[in-house]
Amino acid sequence: MKVTRFTWFNATSLTLGFAFLYLPILLLVIFSFNESKLVTVWGGFSTKWYQQLWENSVYLDAALVTLKIAVVSSTMAAILGTVSALVLHRAGRFRGRTLFSGMIYAPLVMPEVITGLSLLLLFVAAGVAKGFWTISLAHITFSMCYVTVVVSSRLVTFDRSLEEAALDLGCTPFTAFLQVTLPVIAPSVISGWLLAFTLSMDDLVIASFTTGPGGTTLPIQLYSAIRRGVSPEINAISSILVGVVTIAVVIAAISSHQAERRRARNEHLANS
């Protein structure tokens, strides 16, 4: 087997790549503690912008709406994406499979402007009032395909004999899924949920097409504020979002690692 050497060129390229990605985020977090109102001039350490942010009801309300939409849409996307992956891998060659898979994976390659505009026309034609639920439905539509991809990658290597053994021992198909299949694919489901959650928190284009009264998300609010100039409060709320996402990713990674260890231990006990 050929071993790739880790050269100085690879190390430099990797360092520059990570610096390009994460250095702006680090500067954003640092300048959120800036005393000065000028976001590019350091005026000393201060936490006053976080205090002002806590008193800013506009940002807090938008953040609460965004969090609710993200939880609802990612949970529904995880459920529907898991079911879609199971259908694609367990149902065989059924009539309409090509159309079904195409509709599932279409949002992956569809421009967000087209997706947002088509959903807007759908809601207008159906007479649905735009707001919280229209944004949630839009986010479910484009994020469930990502969950399907993640869960499908785990189902490819899933050992069906585990389910068959559970069925032979008297389990119903639904009970076998809950007690055997779901614990094995749980890390991928959690990863898909986190991916859908992050996409929902980050979305601006589709939400701007489907928003309405009571449905102003934080990205929309931040975009409107940035058009009038960047304030330190925007740095503060962005830093909080970075921290929340980082904590969620760490918790999910720990949970997935523990689930994998339990699965490996159970398989070892079963084989012994």
Secondary structure, 3 states (H helix, E strand, C coil): CCCCCCCHHHHHHHHHHHHHHHHHHHHHHHHCCECCCCCCCCCCECCHHHHHHHCCHHHHHHHHHHHHHHHHHHHHHHHHHHHHHHHHHHCCCCCCHHHHHHHHHHHHHCCHHHHHHHHHHHHHHHCCCCCHHHHHHHHHHHHHHHHHHHHHHHHCCCCHHHHHHHHHCCCCHHHHHHHHHHHHHHHHHHHHHHHHHHHHHHCCHHHHHHCCCCCCCHHHHHHHHHCCCCCHHHHHHHHHHHHHHHHHHHHHHHHHHHHHHHHHHHHHHHHC
